[in-house]
């Protein structure tokens, strides 16, 4: 198998895996509080500049409930650092 065939095989495997996972979402969903705690950990490891950039990107993204929560967490962390 040459490199091109290997890459195509991996891409196809990833697509199949993604489709399989999306069909089984009920079994792998996590709770809202787990998601928020994960986001808080990620945000706490970001620099102020990274938070600003991510906030801009989320603000330009589709306005979903998850994006609004993530934006709120970004803003809270940014303001807490700014006030220190």
Order of alpha helices (4+ residues) and beta strands (2+ residues): alpha-alpha-alpha-alpha-alpha
